[in-house]
């Protein structure tokens, strides 16, 4: 399950870990929600770490996000995206 909210300066997507339909309760441990905040110039990915009690955060540029999107659909190798 996921939610999408449009705030003043960002779009916030929350990914909620759920058990598959029909899975018995306790079938696997559920992970904490992943929150993705998309701004004009950066994307912030956050997830609470129950082991440390802290919020883990990754900040990537829009260009890095574009490279990640491309990388998910390419075979192993080295690549460079051409910017227009």
C-alpha positions, 0 to 999 in steps of 0.5 A: 500500500502507498499514499501520495500527498501534495504539500506546499513545496513537496510531494510526499509518498509513503510506502507501507509494508503489508503482508500479502493477501491470505498470509498468516499474521506473523508470516514475516516481520514487517518493515517500517514505512518508507517516506519519499519527499520529492522537491524541485531539486532533490529527493529525500528517502527516510525510514525509521530504524528500530535497532538504533531508534533513529530516522535513516535519511538519504538525499539524492539529486533529481539527476541521481533519481533519473539514473536510478530509474534507468539503472533498474532496467539495464543489465550489468555495466557502466553507463552515462545518461546524456543530458539535454 
